[in-house]
């Protein structure tokens, strides 16, 4: 399987890029600005109901009110 960075176009002065399965909201873009380094690389972000896969790593969505 090829790396996404070898397939996607190189854009000058790009901080980061994301290939997503759902359209991003302003809140999600602000959150991704905090997560991704400004190195010009592309990332895959696939959202499901209870989890998010970022670059192949699963992150569970949890309600902050249910944290102990």
C-alpha positions as CSV (number, residue, x, y, z in Angstrom):
1,X,0.0,0.0,0.0
2,X,1.4,3.4,-1.0
3,X,1.8,6.3,1.4
4,X,-0.7,9.0,1.0
5,X,2.1,11.6,0.7
6,X,3.4,9.9,-2.4
7,X,0.0,10.1,-4.1
8,X,-1.4,13.5,-3.1
9,X,-0.2,16.7,-4.7
10,X,2.5,18.8,-3.1
11,X,1.1,22.3,-2.4
12,X,3.6,25.1,-1.7
13,X,3.3,26.7,1.8
14,X,0.8,24.1,2.9
15,X,0.8,23.6,6.7
16,X,-0.9,20.2,6.5
17,X,-3.6,18.4,4.5
18,X,-6.3,16.0,5.4
19,X,-8.2,13.4,3.3
20,X,-11.5,13.0,5.2
21,X,-14.7,11.0,4.8
22,X,-16.9,13.8,6.1
23,X,-16.7,17.5,5.5
24,X,-14.8,19.4,8.2
25,X,-16.4,22.1,10.5
26,X,-14.5,25.1,11.7
27,X,-14.2,23.4,15.1
28,X,-12.6,20.3,13.6
29,X,-10.2,22.4,11.6
30,X,-9.1,24.2,14.8
31,X,-8.7,20.9,16.5
32,X,-6.6,19.5,13.6
33,X,-4.4,22.6,13.7
34,X,-3.5,21.6,17.2
35,X,-2.9,17.9,16.4
36,X,-1.0,18.0,13.1
37,X,2.5,19.6,12.8
38,X,3.0,22.2,10.1
39,X,5.3,20.0,8.0
40,X,3.3,20.0,4.7
41,X,2.2,16.3,4.9
42,X,-1.2,14.8,4.2
43,X,-3.1,12.9,6.8
44,X,-6.1,10.5,6.6
45,X,-9.0,11.2,8.9
46,X,-12.0,8.8,8.9
47,X,-14.8,9.5,11.3
48,X,-17.3,6.9,12.6
49,X,-20.0,7.2,15.2
50,X,-17.9,6.3,18.2
51,X,-14.3,6.5,16.9
52,X,-12.0,8.4,14.6
53,X,-9.1,6.9,12.6
54,X,-6.2,9.3,12.1
55,X,-3.3,8.0,10.0
56,X,-4.4,4.4,10.8
57,X,-4.6,5.0,14.6
58,X,-7.9,4.6,16.3
59,X,-9.1,7.3,18.7
60,X,-12.3,6.6,20.7
61,X,-14.8,9.4,21.1
62,X,-15.8,9.8,24.7
63,X,-18.3,12.1,26.3
64,X,-16.3,14.3,28.8
65,X,-19.2,14.1,31.2
66,X,-18.8,10.3,31.5
67,X,-15.1,10.6,32.5
68,X,-14.2,9.7,36.1
